[in-house]
Amino acid sequence: MNTYNWEIQAFKVKRNEGELVNVVYQIQFLYRATDGEFKTFVQDMATIGSPDEENYTEYENLTQDQVIGWLENSVDVDALKSFVDSKLLKVRANNSKTLRPPF
């Protein structure tokens, strides 16, 4: 059974939007799939909508859970899963892996 997780890599922000500063409008992410020792990922960028000024969270107060919620509302998660699942099948079938140097 595959497990999935998000890795937030970077944000594109608008320096100012009205009275708000450092307003996130794009999120660069990895979406990973793991099945035992087999792993793969897809890297992408998601554009999110303008913030609600009344419920705005300052950039320095953002949480990973909040950003993942934005991603889940902005991208087709089922399509991401299907894509990484198909990549994982190829990784398993290839019967090879990448190792880091032992030193």
N, C-alpha and C positions, 0 to 999 in steps of 0.2 A: 504494500500500500504506500503510495507516495505521500510525502508531507511537503507543504509549501510554506514559504516565508518571503517577506518583503525586506529589501535592504534599500534604505533611502540614501542616495548618493549625493545629491546636490539640489539646490533650489535656484530658480530664476525669480528675481523679485523686482517689483517696481519700487524705485526709491521713494516715490510719493504717490499717493492716490487720495486726493482730497486732503484730509487731516491725517491720514494714516501713513506710516512709513514702513519700508521693507515689506511690501505686500507680496506674498507668494502668488505667482500665477502659473508657474510650471515646476514640476517635480521630476527629477531624473531618478530612476529606480532600477533595481534588479528584482526580478521575480524568480525565486529558486524552487526547484523540485529536487527531492531526495528520496531515494529508495535504497536503504542500506548503504552500501559503499558507493552506489551510483548517484552522481549529482550532475545537474545542468542548470542553466538559467537563461533568461532573456533580459536584455537591457532595453529600456525604453524611456520615453518622456511623456508625461501627462500634463495637459493644460487644464487648469481648474478655473471655476468662475470667480467673479468678483466677491469680496467678502461682505458679510452683513456687518455694517458699521456698529450696530448695537451689540453684536456678539463677537466682535473682533478680538483675536488673541494676538498680542504683541509677538513679533518674530522670536525673541529670546525666550518666550514662554510656551512655544509650541511643544507638543509631545509626539512621540512616535505613534501612539495610538490614534491621535487626532489626524495626523498626516496619512496614516494607512486608511482611515475612514474616508478621507478625501479621495484617495486613489481608488478605493472600492466603489465610490460613487461616480468616478470619472472614466474608468476603463472597463472593458469587457473582461471580467475576471475569468469567466468560463472559457473564453477564447485563449487567454493567457495559459490557463491550465492545460487546455488541449495542445497548445503549441509546445509547452515544456514537457508534457507527457510523451509527445511524439519524438522529441529530441532525446528523452530518457530511454525510449525503446531503442534508438539508434546507438546510444552509448552502451547499453547492455549488450546489444548484438555485436558491437565492435570488439568486445572482449579486451579492451586495452584501457589504460589509465595514465594519467600524468602524475609523476612524482617530483617532488622538490628534491634538490640535492641533499644528501645525507649529512652534509657538513654545515 
